[in-house]
Amino acid sequence: MTIGPGCADPESSLFIRQVVFTQPPDCAARAEPDGLSLLEGSLDVALRGEYRGTILIGNQLVPRGSQDLVRAESNRVALHTASVLVQDVSGNTLSDFEVPITGFVDQSAGAEPGFGLATLPLVDSGAVNRIRANLTKGVTRRLISTVKVRGRTLGGSELESNSFQFVVQACNGCLVQFPSDADDPAQDGVDCLASSDGNSLGSVDLPCVFGQDQPLDCRLCRGTNAACDRP
């Protein structure tokens, strides 16, 4: 894997900086290094079968284009593939896969890298299926996702990023919330069975992704998922 004489090490040229944190109501991911990031993720396997993340990718290749010399910029990078290894805290491999990705990262601007985004599964359904049976209520599994991305410069050189580790806490039903006004007082225990008459969900924010990173009001999924009817 080379990028030509006199160029930097490929792993320092293309790098994964962080997992982007998106918030309601717009849930927009922005390619900004000073934006909100996730230090670790949460996955509720009762609601969702994989964890998808948007990663911020930097490009430190210097500009090569020149208007004076009528030379096109060749150090922009088109992303094409990511490899992901999912392990538990004991180092056991739960999943090891490659996925195609879409993304584009401009060249650096002086001392500042260019940045772009790519969205991909950081924990896939294969890993979730291997742990789901042992994830009873109140149990959490700590998963470690190690990611590399690959891309090709417009000049035709292949690049591979650094290895980036991201921790995902997997649980069963832990992200579902049961507000007091959703409880049916005629039923024993806590539930989400109260009549919706007179109750407005207009003030309840929809999470950006059901079952991932943000709590979910049980009234948004009751009747469609058993985890949303009773804790």
C-alpha positions in Angstrom: 0.0 0.0 0.0 1.8 3.1 -1.2 0.9 6.7 -1.9 4.1 7.7 -3.8 7.6 8.9 -2.9 7.9 11.6 -0.3 4.3 11.2 1.0 3.3 10.5 4.6 2.5 7.1 6.1 -1.0 6.1 4.8 -2.3 5.5 8.3 -1.4 9.1 9.3 -2.9 10.5 6.1 -6.4 9.1 6.6 -7.7 8.8 10.1 -10.9 8.2 12.1 -11.4 10.9 14.7 -14.6 10.1 16.4 -18.2 8.8 16.3 -20.6 11.7 15.7 -23.4 12.2 18.2 -26.7 13.3 16.6 -29.6 14.9 18.5 -33.3 15.4 18.0 -35.1 17.0 16.4 -32.9 17.4 13.3 -30.6 14.4 13.9 -28.1 15.9 11.5 -24.5 14.7 11.4 -21.9 17.3 10.5 -18.3 16.8 9.4 -17.0 19.1 12.1 -14.2 18.1 14.5 -15.5 20.3 17.2 -19.0 18.8 17.0 -20.5 16.5 19.6 -19.0 13.0 19.7 -19.9 9.8 21.5 -17.3 8.3 23.8 -19.3 5.0 23.9 -22.6 3.9 22.5 -25.7 2.1 23.9 -27.6 -0.6 22.0 -31.0 -2.0 23.2 -31.3 -5.5 21.6 -35.0 -5.6 22.5 -35.5 -2.8 20.0 -32.8 -3.1 17.5 -30.6 -5.7 15.8 -27.5 -3.7 15.1 -25.6 -0.6 16.0 -24.9 1.9 13.2 -22.6 4.8 13.7 -21.5 7.8 11.7 -17.8 8.3 11.9 -15.8 11.5 11.3 -12.8 10.8 9.0 -9.9 13.2 8.5 -7.6 13.6 5.5 -4.1 15.1 6.1 -2.8 14.9 2.6 -1.7 18.3 1.4 -3.2 20.0 -1.6 -1.6 19.1 -5.0 -3.9 21.0 -7.3 -2.8 24.3 -8.9 -4.9 26.8 -10.9 -1.7 28.3 -12.3 -0.5 25.0 -13.6 -4.0 23.9 -14.6 -3.5 20.8 -12.4 -6.5 19.1 -10.8 -6.6 18.3 -7.1 -5.6 14.6 -6.7 -5.5 14.3 -2.9 -9.2 14.2 -2.2 -10.3 10.8 -1.0 -13.3 8.7 -2.0 -14.1 6.2 0.7 -15.1 2.7 -0.4 -14.7 0.0 2.3 -14.7 -0.5 6.1 -13.5 -3.5 8.0 -15.0 -4.1 11.5 -14.0 -6.5 14.3 -16.4 -6.9 17.2 -15.1 -8.5 20.4 -16.2 -8.9 24.0 -14.1 -7.6 26.9 -12.4 -11.1 27.1 -11.2 -10.7 23.5 -13.6 -13.3 22.0 -14.5 -12.4 18.4 -18.2 -12.0 17.9 -18.1 -10.8 14.3 -15.4 -9.9 11.7 -16.7 -8.3 8.5 -16.2 -5.8 5.7 -18.9 -3.5 4.3 -19.0 -1.0 1.5 -19.2 2.6 2.6 -19.9 5.9 0.9 -18.1 9.1 1.8 -15.8 11.8 0.5 -13.0 13.6 2.3 -11.3 16.8 1.0 -7.6 17.4 1.2 -6.2 19.4 4.1 -6.3 23.2 4.2 -2.9 24.3 5.5 -2.4 22.6 8.9 -6.0 21.6 9.2 -7.2 18.3 7.9 -10.2 18.0 5.6 -13.1 16.0 7.1 -15.9 13.8 5.8 -18.4 11.3 7.1 -19.4 7.7 6.6 -22.2 5.6 8.2 -21.8 1.9 8.8 -22.6 -0.9 11.3 -20.2 -0.8 14.2 -21.9 -3.8 15.7 -23.7 -6.0 13.1 -26.6 -8.4 13.4 -24.3 -11.4 13.6 -22.7 -10.1 16.8 -26.1 -9.2 18.3 -27.5 -12.6 17.5 -24.6 -14.3 19.4 -25.2 -12.3 22.6 -29.0 -11.7 22.6 -29.9 -15.0 24.3 -27.7 -14.2 27.3 -28.9 -10.6 27.6 -31.6 -10.9 30.2 -33.2 -7.9 31.9 -30.7 -5.9 33.9 -27.6 -7.5 32.2 -25.2 -5.4 30.1 -22.5 -6.7 27.7 -19.6 -4.4 26.8 -18.7 -4.8 23.2 -15.5 -3.4 21.5 -15.7 -2.5 17.9 -12.4 -1.9 16.0 -12.8 -0.1 12.7 -10.6 0.7 9.7 -11.7 2.6 6.6 -10.2 2.5 3.1 -10.4 4.9 0.3 -8.8 6.0 -3.0 -7.4 9.4 -3.8 -8.5 11.0 -7.0 -5.0 10.4 -8.1 -5.5 6.7 -7.8 -3.6 5.9 -4.6 -5.1 3.5 -2.0 -5.3 4.6 1.6 -6.1 2.8 4.9 -6.9 4.6 8.1 -5.7 3.9 11.7 -7.5 1.3 13.8 -10.3 3.1 15.8 -11.9 1.4 18.9 -15.4 2.2 20.0 -17.2 0.7 23.0 -20.9 -0.2 22.8 -22.9 -1.2 25.9 -25.5 -3.8 24.8 -28.6 -4.4 27.0 -32.1 -5.7 26.8 -34.9 -3.2 27.3 -32.7 -0.6 29.1 -33.4 2.3 26.8 -37.2 2.1 27.2 -38.7 4.6 29.6 -42.0 4.3 31.4 -43.4 7.7 32.3 -45.9 7.8 35.2 -48.7 9.1 32.9 -48.4 6.1 30.7 -49.1 3.7 33.5 -52.6 2.1 33.7 -53.6 2.3 37.4 -56.1 -0.5 36.9 -53.3 -2.9 36.2 -50.8 -4.2 38.7 -47.2 -3.0 38.5 -45.6 -0.6 36.1 -46.8 -0.7 32.5 -47.4 1.4 29.4 -51.1 0.5 28.9 -52.9 3.7 29.8 -55.4 5.0 27.2 -53.9 7.6 24.9 -57.1 9.6 25.1 -56.2 13.1 26.2 -52.5 12.4 26.2 -50.4 14.1 23.6 -47.1 12.9 22.5 -46.4 16.1 20.6 -43.8 17.1 23.3 -42.0 13.8 23.2 -38.9 13.8 21.1 -38.4 11.0 18.8 -34.9 9.5 19.2 -32.7 9.7 16.1 -32.5 5.9 16.0 -35.0 3.7 18.0 -33.0 1.5 20.4 -29.7 3.3 20.1 -28.0 5.9 22.3 -31.1 7.7 23.4 -34.0 6.8 25.6 -37.4 5.9 24.1 -40.7 6.8 25.6 -42.7 3.5 25.8 -45.8 5.2 24.3 -43.9 5.5 21.0 -43.6 1.7 20.6 -46.2 0.1 22.8 -48.3 -2.6 21.2 -45.5 -3.2 18.6 -42.8 -4.5 20.9 -43.2 -6.4 24.2 -40.3 -4.4 25.8 -42.5 -1.3 25.4 -45.6 -2.7 27.2 -44.0 -3.6 30.5 -40.5 -3.2 32.0 
